[in-house]
Amino acid sequence: MKFKLLFCSFSLGTSALFAVEEWSEWRGPNGNGSIAEGSLPMEFDADGKGVEWKTSLPGRGCSTPVVKDGLLFLTAPVNGKDALISYNLAGKEKWRQVYGEGTPGRGQRVGSSTNSSPVTNGEVVVAYFKSGRVVACSSDGIKLWEKDLHELYGEDKLWWDQGTSPVLFEESVIIAVMQTEGNSYLVSFDLKTGNKKWKTDRKFDTGKESGDSYTTPHLMKVDGVDTIVSFGANHITGHDALAGKQLWFSGGINPENKDMWRTIASSVVTDGVVVVPHGRGDYLMGIKAGGKGDVTKSNVLWRKKMPSTDAATSVAHDGRVYQLVDRGKSRGLITCLDAKTGKKIWEGNLPKSASTFYASPILVGETLCCPREDGVVLMAKIQKDGLGEVKENKLGEAFIASPIYVEGKLILRGEKHLWCLK
């Protein structure tokens, strides 16, 4: 089972040449929240304008759906239990598999028992729950295997609700667990059988809570090696995806070893550079991936104190990073940066609001989609030198999960419904 990779050229202002047919992992087919070609709707509303369909969900979850081969998969609580559900792209439920008791979120409006997004290659879909349960089904809903990471490798000691999503590599699925007080590790399971392929400890000494990470790793080719790049515990690490061995690591992310520097927003990769938001939304850093051993001195390209993002993962494409400040005084600020130098290319502001952006934005063609916690979805045209037209669309329910784009459709998972906009 090999991934179908999409190779696209990027030209702002160019019309869509084809409709992307999959969004099979949390940040899409390119792993960075961007699709070079496509068209997103600019205007829609809760009364039905621009809405192709809307489907009620069985329970409140915060995970982003994934799509491949015309099937959508998402996790949700069903009567207090963990569940994996499939829909077609007309919004009709195809199947659901319900497992054991879920572990409720900690009562926060952004937490749930199902924060992590599933991942699929079209034949197998894997989901990971706050309970520690990892499950795999065939694409037509047949249960394949189930594991409990808490029973196997130790308790969940994260302060808040689990956020990392599984990553596929060839015939395996890889999960990162990074926490201050409990065991931290990367583990790989065979996709069809659930047999463990490898497990590698990933432990760094940190201050209070600073080892807690809710980020999702990247799979990338580095120095000719398929590498799992993970961000947490004040470090970026590169592990061999096939064998689990740590190849290199970079520190410099928390030079004063401050407490409470947990990481929520994932890093983003473009042109071999890992761009790392940290310091609870106050810092940004660029690190060249690769090398051997401790590469902090050789691979840190730049680090700057600036309004950054704390929860919403940035978008990257073609050497540029598009960062949305998700909270605080600069909330709604979009900054476009050069990944290799950290140089600001332009910045612009979305309309002001007291509400937070928890969903991670996506960029399709020349349009950026930014759902906000209060149910407003902002659509913004991206130009080479700044923001263009911006539209505010009110859908009337909270959005924590990130948007996805597939077959010409914008799909949003709200607090109560799955929305398809076109």
C-alpha positions in Angstrom: 0.0 0.0 0.0 1.7 3.1 -1.2 0.5 6.7 -0.9 -0.7 8.5 -3.9 1.4 11.7 -3.9 0.1 14.9 -5.5 2.7 16.9 -7.3 1.4 20.4 -8.1 2.8 23.7 -9.2 1.5 26.7 -7.4 0.4 29.9 -9.1 -1.7 32.4 -7.2 -4.5 33.6 -9.4 -4.6 30.4 -11.5 -8.0 28.6 -11.8 -8.4 25.1 -10.6 -7.2 22.4 -13.0 -8.6 19.4 -11.1 -10.4 18.6 -7.9 -8.3 17.0 -5.1 -9.6 13.5 -4.5 -8.3 12.8 -1.0 -7.6 14.4 2.3 -6.4 11.3 4.0 -4.5 12.7 7.0 -5.1 15.7 9.3 -3.1 18.3 7.3 -4.0 17.0 3.9 -2.3 15.2 1.0 0.8 17.4 1.2 1.0 17.3 5.0 1.1 21.1 5.3 -2.5 22.3 5.1 -2.2 23.5 1.5 -3.5 22.5 -1.9 -2.0 24.2 -4.9 -5.1 24.2 -7.1 -8.7 24.3 -6.3 -11.6 26.6 -5.5 -13.2 27.3 -2.1 -16.6 29.1 -1.7 -16.3 32.6 -0.3 -19.9 33.0 0.9 -22.3 30.7 2.8 -24.6 30.8 5.8 -26.6 28.7 8.3 -29.8 29.3 6.3 -28.6 27.2 3.5 -26.7 29.5 1.2 -23.8 27.6 -0.3 -24.6 24.5 1.8 -24.7 21.2 -0.2 -25.6 19.2 2.8 -25.5 19.1 6.6 -25.5 15.9 8.7 -26.1 15.6 12.4 -23.3 14.0 14.4 -23.9 11.5 17.2 -21.7 13.2 19.8 -19.4 16.2 20.3 -15.8 15.6 19.2 -13.0 17.8 18.1 -11.2 15.6 15.6 -10.9 16.6 11.9 -12.4 14.1 9.3 -10.3 12.5 6.6 -11.4 11.4 3.1 -10.2 8.9 0.5 -11.9 7.2 -2.4 -15.2 8.8 -1.8 -15.5 7.9 1.9 -15.2 10.2 4.9 -14.0 8.9 8.2 -14.3 10.6 11.6 -14.2 9.8 15.3 -17.0 10.7 17.7 -18.4 9.6 21.1 -21.5 7.4 20.8 -23.4 7.1 24.1 -20.1 7.6 26.0 -18.1 5.1 23.9 -15.3 5.6 21.4 -16.6 5.2 17.8 -15.2 5.4 14.3 -17.8 6.4 11.7 -17.8 6.5 7.9 -19.9 8.7 5.5 -20.1 9.0 1.8 -19.6 12.4 0.2 -23.3 13.0 0.1 -23.4 13.0 3.9 -25.0 9.6 4.3 -23.6 7.3 7.1 -22.2 4.1 5.6 -21.1 2.3 8.8 -20.0 2.8 12.4 -17.9 0.8 14.8 -18.4 1.4 18.5 -15.7 0.3 21.0 -15.4 0.5 24.8 -16.0 3.4 27.2 -14.4 6.6 26.1 -12.4 8.9 28.4 -14.2 12.3 28.6 -12.5 15.6 27.9 -11.6 17.7 30.9 -14.6 19.9 30.6 -12.9 22.5 28.5 -14.9 23.8 25.5 -12.1 22.7 23.2 -11.6 19.2 24.6 -13.3 15.9 23.9 -12.7 12.2 24.1 -12.0 12.3 20.3 -9.5 15.0 19.6 -7.1 13.1 17.3 -7.9 12.7 13.6 -8.0 9.3 12.0 -5.7 8.5 9.0 -6.3 6.2 6.0 -4.7 4.8 2.9 -8.0 3.9 1.4 -7.9 0.2 2.5 -7.3 0.6 6.2 -8.4 3.5 8.5 -6.7 4.0 12.0 -8.1 6.0 14.9 -6.6 7.0 18.2 -8.7 8.1 21.3 -8.1 9.9 24.6 -8.8 6.5 26.3 -5.5 5.2 24.8 -7.4 3.0 22.4 -5.9 2.6 18.9 -8.2 0.9 16.4 -8.0 -0.2 12.8 -10.9 -1.0 10.4 -11.0 -1.8 6.7 -12.5 0.9 4.6 -15.8 -1.0 4.5 -16.1 -1.1 8.3 -14.6 -4.5 9.2 -12.7 -4.4 12.5 -9.1 -5.4 12.1 -7.4 -4.8 15.4 -7.4 -2.8 18.7 -4.7 -1.8 21.1 -4.6 0.1 24.4 -1.5 2.3 24.7 -2.2 3.0 28.3 -2.2 -0.7 29.2 0.8 -1.4 27.1 3.1 1.5 27.8 1.8 3.5 30.7 -0.9 6.0 31.8 -1.8 9.2 30.1 -0.2 12.0 32.2 -1.0 14.9 29.9 -2.5 17.9 31.6 -5.1 18.4 28.9 -6.8 16.3 26.2 -4.7 14.3 23.8 -4.3 15.9 20.4 -1.7 14.1 18.3 -2.9 12.2 15.3 -1.5 8.9 13.8 0.8 9.0 10.8 1.0 6.3 8.1 4.3 5.1 6.6 4.1 2.3 4.0 2.6 -0.8 5.8 2.7 0.8 9.3 1.0 3.4 11.5 3.1 5.6 13.8 1.9 7.4 17.0 3.9 9.9 19.1 3.2 10.1 22.9 5.0 13.1 24.5 4.4 14.0 28.1 6.3 15.5 31.1 5.3 13.1 33.9 4.6 9.9 32.0 6.3 7.7 29.4 7.2 9.5 26.1 7.8 7.4 23.0 7.2 6.8 19.3 5.6 3.5 18.4 4.9 1.8 15.1 2.3 -0.9 14.4 1.7 -3.1 11.4 -1.2 -1.6 9.6 -3.1 -4.8 8.9 -2.3 -6.9 12.0 -1.5 -4.4 14.7 1.7 -6.2 15.6 4.3 -3.8 17.0 7.1 -3.1 14.6 9.2 -0.9 16.9 9.0 1.4 19.9 11.5 4.1 20.8 11.7 6.2 23.9 11.6 10.0 23.3 12.4 11.6 26.7 13.9 15.0 27.4 14.2 16.7 30.8 12.0 19.7 30.9 10.4 22.1 33.3 6.8 21.6 34.7 4.3 20.8 31.8 6.8 21.8 29.1 7.2 18.1 28.1 3.5 17.9 27.3 2.9 17.9 23.5 -0.3 17.7 21.5 1.4 18.0 18.1 1.3 15.6 15.1 4.6 14.4 13.5 5.6 14.9 9.9 6.7 12.1 7.5 9.4 13.5 5.2 12.4 12.3 3.2 15.5 13.8 4.9 19.0 13.0 3.7 17.5 10.2 1.6 15.9 8.6 4.7 12.1 8.3 5.4 12.0 10.3 8.6 9.4 11.0 11.3 9.9 14.5 12.5 8.3 15.3 15.8 8.0 18.5 17.9 7.6 18.5 21.7 9.5 18.7 25.0 11.5 21.7 23.7 13.0 19.6 20.8 12.6 18.7 17.2 13.6 15.1 16.6 14.1 13.0 13.5 13.6 9.3 13.7 14.0 6.6 11.0 10.5 5.7 10.1 11.4 2.2 9.2 13.4 1.2 12.4 12.5 4.0 14.9 16.2 5.0 15.6 16.7 8.6 16.5 18.9 10.2 13.8 19.1 13.8 14.9 17.6 16.3 17.3 17.6 20.1 17.7 17.1 22.1 20.9 17.2 25.9 21.3 13.4 26.1 21.5 13.3 26.9 25.2 16.7 28.2 26.0 15.8 29.3 29.5 14.0 26.0 30.3 10.8 27.8 31.3 7.9 25.9 32.8 4.5 25.6 31.1 5.8 25.7 27.6 3.6 22.8 26.4 3.1 22.6 22.6 -0.3 22.5 20.9 0.2 23.9 17.4 2.2 21.5 15.3 5.3 22.6 13.4 5.0 22.9 9.6 7.5 21.9 6.9 8.4 23.4 3.6 11.6 23.3 1.5 13.3 21.1 4.1 12.7 23.7 6.9 10.7 22.9 10.0 9.0 26.1 11.3 8.2 25.8 15.0 5.8 28.0 16.9 6.6 28.0 20.6 6.6 29.9 23.9 2.8 29.9 24.1 2.4 32.0 21.0 5.3 34.4 21.5 8.1 32.9 19.4 8.8 31.4 16.0 11.8 29.4 14.8 13.1 27.8 11.6 15.2 24.6 11.8 16.8 22.8 8.9 15.9 19.1 9.0 18.6 16.5 8.9 22.2 15.8 10.0 23.4 13.5 12.8 23.1 13.8 16.6 22.7 17.2 18.2 22.2 19.7 15.3 21.1 22.7 17.4 24.1 24.8 16.5 24.3 23.9 12.8 20.6 23.6 11.9 18.8 26.5 13.7 18.3 29.0 10.9 16.5 31.7 12.8 14.5 32.4 15.9 12.5 35.5 16.7 10.1 36.9 19.3 6.9 37.8 17.5 3.1 37.3 17.7 2.9 33.6 16.8 0.3 30.8 17.1 -0.4 28.7 20.2 -3.1 26.2 19.1 -3.8 26.7 15.3 -1.2 25.0 13.1 0.2 27.2 10.3 0.0 26.5 6.5 3.1 26.1 4.4 3.6 26.1 0.7 6.4 26.7 -1.8 8.9 28.0 0.8 6.4 30.3 2.5 4.6 30.0 5.8 1.1 31.5 6.4 0.6 32.0 10.1 -2.6 32.9 11.8 -2.3 34.4 15.3 -5.1 32.5 17.1 -5.5 34.5 20.4 -4.4 37.5 22.4 -4.0 41.2 21.3 -2.9 40.2 17.8 -5.7 37.7 17.2 -6.6 37.5 13.5 -3.2 38.7 12.3 -2.0 36.7 9.3 1.8 36.8 8.6 3.5 35.4 5.5 7.1 34.5 6.1 10.0 33.1 4.2 10.7 29.7 5.8 14.5 29.7 5.3 15.1 33.2 6.6 12.1 34.1 8.8 11.8 37.3 6.9 8.3 38.8 6.9 6.9 39.1 3.4 3.6 40.7 4.3 1.0 40.7 7.0 -2.7 41.6 7.2 -5.6 41.4 9.7 -8.8 39.5 9.6 -11.9 41.2 11.2 -11.5 41.7 15.0 -13.3 39.4 17.4 -12.9 38.2 21.0 -13.2 34.6 19.9 -10.2 32.2 19.4 -9.1 30.3 16.3 -8.6 26.7 17.5 -9.1 25.1 14.0 -6.0 25.1 11.9 -6.5 27.1 8.6 -6.1 25.6 5.1 -5.1 27.2 1.9 -6.7 26.0 -1.4 -5.5 27.8 -4.5 -5.6 31.4 -3.5 -8.1 31.1 -0.7 -7.5 30.7 3.0 -10.2 29.2 5.2 -10.1 30.1 8.9 -13.0 28.8 11.1 -13.3 30.5 14.5 -14.6 29.1 17.8 -17.8 31.3 17.7 -19.1 29.7 14.5 -17.8 32.3 12.1 -15.8 31.0 9.1 -13.5 33.6 7.5 -12.5 33.2 3.9 -9.6 35.3 2.7 -8.0 35.7 -0.7 -4.2 35.5 -0.5 -2.2 37.6 -2.9 1.6 37.7 -3.4 1.9 41.0 -1.4 -0.9 40.7 1.1 -4.5 39.9 2.0 -7.2 40.4 -0.6 -11.0 40.1 -0.2 -12.2 38.7 3.2 -15.7 37.3 3.9 -17.3 36.5 7.2 -19.7 33.5 7.2 -21.9 32.6 10.2 -22.8 29.0 10.6 -24.1 29.2 14.2 -22.1 26.5 15.9 -18.6 26.2 17.4 -15.7 25.0 15.2 -12.7 23.4 16.8 -11.8 20.8 14.2 -9.9 21.9 11.1 -11.5 22.2 7.7 -10.7 19.9 4.8 -11.1 20.1 1.0 -11.9 17.2 -1.3 -13.5 16.8 -4.7 -14.3 20.5 -4.9 -16.1 20.6 -1.5 -15.2 22.4 1.7 -16.1 20.1 4.6 -16.3 21.4 8.2 -16.9 19.4 11.4 -18.8 21.6 13.8 -20.0 21.0 17.4 -23.2 19.3 16.2 -23.0 18.8 12.5 -20.9 17.9 9.5 -21.1 20.6 6.9 -20.4 20.3 3.1 -20.1 23.7 1.3 -19.6 24.3 -2.3 
